Amino acid sequence: MNQGAARVFITGLGIISPAGAGAGPFWADVCAGRNRFEELPPLYAGMKPGILGGRVPREARETALAQVDPVTRERPRWASVFAEFAALEALRDAGLAPGDRALRDAVVCVGSSDGQAEALEDVVAGRRGIAETGGFSSYSIAQGVARAVGASGPAYLLQSTCASANVALSCALEMLRAGVADTAVVGGCDPYSEKNIIGFNSLQAIGPTPCKPFARSRRYVTPSEGAGMFVLQTERALRPDATPYAEVLATAVSNDASHPTAPDREGVAACHRRSLDEAGLKADDIDVIFAHGTGSRANDTIEGGIFAEHYPRAAVTAIKSTIGHLMGAAGAAGAVAACLALRHRLVPPTAVEPDDVELDLNLVTGTPLAVPDLRHVQNNAFGFGGNNAISIFRSVS
């Protein structure tokens, strides 16, 4: 995507994750390197017990459910509940309220890998009837967010596997720069999906030890759930007293389609180059990278190799070691963490032992890394089917 003339800023953040409801508990957990993974119940007779996953806690679900739109509350589907809660938190953080003038024509753009898969799984398993679920349409997630925030502008639901949230950011950024609107509510969401758990288990990609990105001992992905949303605003839409978290410099999106699950090294490297070109930067300008960092052998070898070769100066961190892999919301969680890192000048650690780091990269471990002059932060998200999406943010102070 080519940069337009309009400068675009992130002015509000919202998130719900295994850490709980809100950006406060999320930031506390990632800075502490503290995970809340739990054993997932076997879903069929031959499935081994003890597989770890990240679930949004019951108290956080109740908090979210109490705040979302009444239509969503009547027949709750967790993808919608998570997305709407995170969007409403982002509004408050930006100093906005549902229905504000700035939101009337706002763009809503949500990324999700599985959409309303939970509703379909409930019907197939006989837990709910179709009418009770509210339906399977993935678009209903974006529709619900638009209703909750009081926006009547364009509303989109994008599905690009685990790159979905960054792809949604790219689309919203393009629309704001094209003059479609001055404000957007954008992010990603995914709930717990039995289909996902069964699929990952059949690939032997999940198991009893937690995700350990870039570690020699890495073995498994840790599936998780939640949503991250943020408010984007053009410079002319900023309130006089606004203090944005970051300026969005660029998003680069590509698809290699070379393998159903394995990433393509040259395609991933090309997406890195394109993101830098669109931001007008060089690799040495990047101070911090929030890696996709799934803890899988294939992803970490390719991504870590690119960091070691082209980004030797950048500090690298992988928050999936703390909150797990939020699937279509992974890029949104990374964006929220990147903005908080810019605000606090602090990089949360990867929850692995320093002497277990495999590659020659500047991986932050142990305790948070203070970066007083933090300027540029990169956020990576990649997915099955060769989906690549990278965003770059700049400090505003």
N, C-alpha and C positions, 0 to 999 in steps of 0.2 A: 504494500500500500504506500503510495506517495504521500509525503507530508504536504498538508495544505497550509494556508497562511494562518489559520486560527490556532492559537495555543490552547491546549486542553489540560485541565488539572483534576486531580482526585481530591474531593473536598469532604468526603464522608466514607466511613468503613463500617461494615457489619459482618458478623460471622457466627455460625453455630457449628460446633465440632465435638469430638469426644472430650475436649477440655471443658465443655459446658456452653452456655448461652452467652455470647458476647465476646467482644475483642479483649476485654480485660483478662478473663481466664485463659483465653487462647494465648495471649502474649506471655502470661506468667508461665504456662506450661512449656512453650517452645524455648523460652529463655532458660528454664530450669532443666531442659532436656528430659522432661518427665512425661512418660507415656501412661495411658490409662487403658491399655489393651486388655481384652478379656477373651476367654475361650468361647468360640462359636459352637452352637449345637450342631451335631451331624445332621445332614439333610436327607440322607438315604442310608440304607443298611450297610453298604460297603465303604462309607466315608469314615475315615479315621477321626477319633476325637482329639481334642487338644489344639485345634487350629486357632490361631490368634486373629483377632480383628478389632477394629475401633468402632464403638457404638456411641451415639449421642445419649447421654445419661437421661434417665426418666425425668428428673427434676427440670433439666433443660428443655425436654420435650413439652412438659407442662407449661413452662414459662413461655415458650414459643407459641403453643396452641392458644394460650389466653390472649395473645396480641394480634393474631392474624385476622384477615377479613372474615366476617361471619359466614360467608358462603363456603369458604375453605374449612372453617371450624365445624360446619354441619356434617360434612363428609370428608374427614381429613385424609389426605394422602401426604406422606412425609416429604416428598420432593417439594410440594407446594408449601407446606408448613415451614420447612427450613428456608426456602428462598424468600418467602414473604417476611419472615422474622428478620432475616439478615438485611433485607432491603429497608425495612422500617428502622432498624438500628442505624443503618447508613444515613438515612434521612435525618434522624435526630442529630447524628454526629456532624452533619453538614449544616445544622441550624435550620432545617426545613421541616415542614409538617405535611402530611397527606393533603393534597388538594391545593397547595400553595401555587401562586401564579407561575412560578418558575417550573412547576411540574406538569402543568396542564397539557403542554405539547411535548413533553419529554419522551425521548426514545427509551424503550425497555428492551434489553437484549440479554437473554439468559442462555448459558451453555449447560448442557447436560449429556451424559453418556447414555443413561438408561431411561430418562424421562419418568413416566408414570409406570415403570415396570412392576412396581410393588402392587398396583391395582390389578394388573393382569395376572400376577402370581397368586393373588388372593382369590380371584375367580377360578383359576385353574385348579387350585387346591381346595375349592369349596368353602373357603372361609367367609367370603362375601359374594353377594350377587352383583351383577354389572351395575344396576341402579344404585346400590349401596356404595360402590366405590367412587362414583362420580365420573367414571370413564377412563379411557386409556390415552387420550390425546396428550402428547407431550406439549403441544402449544398451550394447553390449559395452564401450565406453570407460568409462562410469561404473561398470559391473560390475567392470572390471579395477582401477580406482582403489580401489573398496571392498575388493576382495580384497587389494590391495597394502598398504593401511593397516590392515586388520583390522577393518573396520566392517561391521556387519550391520543398520544402520538403513536408512531409505529411501534409494534411489539413483536419480537422475534424469539423463537426458541431454536438454538443451533445445536446440532449433535455431530461432534467431531471426536468421538471417543474421549480419551483423557486429556486432549488438548482443547476441549470444548470451551472452557472459560476464557482462555486467551484468545480464541477465535471470536468469541462474543465481544471481547474488548476491542479487537481489531475492527469488527463491523460497526460498533458504536462510535469508535473514534473516527472512522471514515464518514459516518453520517453527520457527526458534529462538525467536522472540517468542511463538509460539503454544504453546510448551512441548513440542514434539515431541522435542527433544533439547537438549543444552547445548553441543554441539560440532558443527561442520560443516567438511567439506573441499570447497572450492568454487573454481571458476575456469573456464578455457576453453582449448580446443586446436584447432588445425587444421594438417594437413600440406600440403605442396605438392600441388596438384591440377591435372592437365592440363586437366580440364574448366574450371576457373576461368581458367587462362591463356588457353585458346582463347576463352572467353566475353568476358573483358576485352579481348582482342585484337580481337575482332569489333566491340566498342564503341569501338575506337581509344582505349582508356583507359590502355594501358600502352605503354612505349616506351623509348628509349635514354637518357633523362635521368631523374635520380632525383626522387622526390617532393619538392615544395617548398611546403609548406603556407602559405597566406596570402600568397604572393609574387605579384607581378605576372607573373613569368615561369613560373608554375606551369602544368603541362600534363598530367602523368601521375601515376597511382597506381603505387606500387611493391609488387607482391604479395610476401608473405613467409610464414613458417611458424613454428610453435613452440607453446608452452603456458605459461600462468601459472596458478598455484594458490595458495590461501591458506587458513589455518586460522581459522575464526570460532569464538569462544567467548563465552558469556554471562558476565556479571560473576560469578555464583556458581561458574562452572567454572574461573576463573582460578587458577593456582598462586600461592601467596603471594609468590614471587619474580618473577612474570611482569612484563614491561615491554611492554605491547602497542604496536604501531605506531600504531594509530588506533582510534577509536570509529566504527562505521558509523552515521551519523545517519539516512540515508534512501536509498532507491532509488525512482526513478520510471520506470515502463515504460508505453509507449503504442504504438499502431499507427495510422498515418494511412491506409494503403492507397489513396492517391490516385494513385500512379504506380509502375510496376514498379521504376524505378531512381532517379528524381530525388527528393530530399527535399522535404517540404512545409514552407514557412517557418512558417506559423502552428502546425502540429503540433509542430515542433521547439521553437518558442517556448513553447508550452503545456506541453511536457514540462519545460522549464527552470522554469517557474512552479510546476509541481506538485512538483518535487524540492525547491525552496526552501520551499514550504508544509509539506511533510512533515517537513523538517528544522527547521522553526520559525525560518527565517532570512530575511533579505532579500538581494538581489543584492549590496549593498555589504558584506555580511559575508563574502563569498567572497574569499579572498586569492589563490588560484591555481586556474587551470583547466587540466586536461589535456584539450585539445581532441581531437575525433575527427580533425580535420585531415588528410584524405586527400590533399590536394594537387589535388583535382579542382576544376574551375571552379564547379560547382553547389554542392557541399558547403561549400566555404570561403567562398563569397559569402554563403550563408545563415547559417552558424554564426558567421563573423566579423562579420557585420552585427549579429547578436544581442549579441555581446560588446561591440561598439562602442557600441551603444545602451543596453544595460542593465547592463553590467559594466565601466564605464570604469576602476574602481580595480583590478580583478583583473589579476595577471600571467598571461599565456597562454603555453602551450607545446604543441608538437605533436611527439611523439617518433617518429611514422612517418617523419619526415625522416631518422632514424637507423637504425631497425630495420625499417622497412617496415610494410606493413599485414598484420597477423597474422590477418585475417579474423575468424572466431568467437572468437579469442583476443585480439583487439585491446583490448577492455575490460579483460581480465585483465592485459595488459601495462601498461595505463594505471593500473590499481589498484595493481600492484606498484610502479610508479614514484611514484605519489602517496604511498604509505606510506613509501617511502624518502626522498621529499622532506620529509615530516613528521619523520622520524627525524633527518635531517641538516640540516634548515632550509635546504634548497638546492633551487633549481628548475633543472633541466637546460634547455639552450637548444634552440630550433628551428634546424635546420641550414640557414638561409637568410641571405642578405646583408641587413643592416639597412636599406640604402637600397632594397631590392627589396620591402619590406613594403607591401602594397597598401592595407589598411584602417587606420583610425585606432584601433588597439587596442594594448594594452601587451604586444606579443609579445617574449618573451625570446629574444635571439639572441646569438651570439658566445660568451660564457662563462656559466657557471652564475650565477644570481642568488641571493645570500644574502638570506633573509627571517627574521631572528632571531625575530620574533614570529608566525611562521606558525601559523595557527589552523584555518582551514577550507579544504579542498581539494575541488574538484569534478572528476569524471571522466566524460567524455562518450563514448558509443558509439552510432552510428546505422548502419542497414543498409538494403539494398534492400527493397522492399515496404513502406516507411514505418515500419520498426522503429526506435523511439527508446528509449534507456535511459540514465539519468543517476544516478550515485551521488555522495553527499557524505560526506566523512570529517572527523572532528574530532581535533585533537591531544589527547593524554592528559597532556601535561606543560605 
